[in-house]
Amino acid sequence: MTDKKMVINVTENGGPELTISPEKVCFIIVKAREFDEKEPPSEPNPASNPSDDKDVEVLEDYPDDSTLEELRGAIDELDDDEIIDLIALAWIGRGDFTKDDWKEAHDLADQRHRQHSSNYLVGIPTLGDYLEEGLAALGYSCEEYEIERL
């Protein structure tokens, strides 16, 4: 447990100022949703042309698929403060806390954050949805980020 005091700065949108940028959260949301969409392979050793199969293999979880690795990598690249924000956002999005409970959620995430937080976060079903809901509850959106990616 740390003794640091958290000062909550409020942004123009009325939510607390995040250590992690909304763009990073939105990128992780995209990766988490890609991971959540994976299904067990219907053909364990596909030898056909993906275009002939209408690219359904992209939704199947083959051993050489990098989706999980990309999601873990995006989380592992964050510094401790950003990971703590991410955990608190997921909890708010899941309904464990509200916008008004940001400090409490953040403090608890700080107490529980460990070196392997990516394992914890990746293990949360529908992580992408929870992160998006958490961002929305704090007055942030991925809309601008999504437009830039199109």
N, C-alpha and C positions, 0 to 999 in steps of 0.2 A: 504494500500500500504506500502510495506516495503522499508527501505532505504539501505538494504544490497546490496553490489556490487557483481556481479557474475564474477568469473574468469573462463574462458573456457579453460580447459586443453584438449589438443588434444591427442587422443590415437594413437597407431600404425596404426590402420585402417583408420586414417584420420578424424574420427568423434569426436565429443565432448565427453569428459568423462562423463558418466552418474552417477547419484547418485544411481539410481535403477540398480540392476544387470540385465543383459540380460536374465539370467535364470528366474528371477521373471517375467519379461515381457513375456517370452515365456510361462510360466505356465498360466498367465492371458490370453494370446492369446488362448491357448487350452480351457480354461474354457469359454471364450467369444464365441468361435466357437460352443462349446457344447450347450450353451444357444441359439445362433442364429439358430441352427438346430431344435429347439423345434417347434412342431406344435400343434394346438388344438387337444385334444383327439378325436379319431374316435369312441371310445366306452367309455362313461362316467363312467361306472361301470364294468370294466373288471373282469371276474370271471374265465377266462380260464388260462391255463398254458402258461406262456410267451414263452417257447420253442416251443409249438405248433403253436404259432403266429409268429414265426421267430423273436422274440424279438423286434417287431416294437414299443412296448410300450416305449422303451428307448428314442425314438424320439418324444414322445408325452408329452405334458406339463400337468401333473396331479398335483393337489394341494399338494401332499406329495413329489413332486420331489424336490431334493435339489440342482439342477444345479444353479439356480439363487442365492441361499444362499451361495454356494461355491464361485461363482464369486464375489459377494459382499464382502464376508469374505476375499478373497485374496486381494482385493483392500483396504478394511478397515484396514488390518494388516500393510499396508505400512505407513511409516512416511510421514510427510508433503513434504519433499524434493523429495521423491520417487513418490508421487502422482503428484507433479508438473511436474516431468520428464514424467510421464505416459500421462498426458494431452497434453503436448507439443509434444510427440511422435505421439499421435493420430492425432493432428492437422497437423503435417508434413505428416503423412501417408495419410490423407484426401486431401492434396494438398493446405491447407490454408497457409502453410509456406513451405520453402525449407530448405535444410541442412544449407545453408548460413544464414538463418534467425533463427537459433537455439536460439540465445540469446533473440531475440525479442519474439519468441514463448514462451520461458521459462519465461521471465519477465511477459508476459500477463497471462500465466497460474498461476504464483505466485500472481498476482493481483486479479485474479478471483477465485482462490482456496478457497473453503469454506469447512466447516465441512462435508457436504454431497456430496462430489465430486464423491463418488461411484454411487450415483443416476444419476449424469450427465453422467458419463462414461458408465454405463450399458444402458443408454438410447440412446447411439450412435449406430445406425444400422451398422452392420458389423465391430464392434469395433476390433475384432481379426485381420481382414484384414488390417485395418488402422494402428494398432500397428506394425504388421509385416512389412508393407510398410515403416513406420517411422523408424523402426530399420534398415531396408535395406538401406534407404537413408543416414543413419548415419554410415554405414559400419559394422553393426552388423547382425548376422544371428541366427536363431533358429535351424539350421541344426545340430549342435553338440548336442544341447539339445534334439532334437528329436531322434537322434541315441541312446543316453543314455537311453531314455525311452522305446525303443523297446526291 
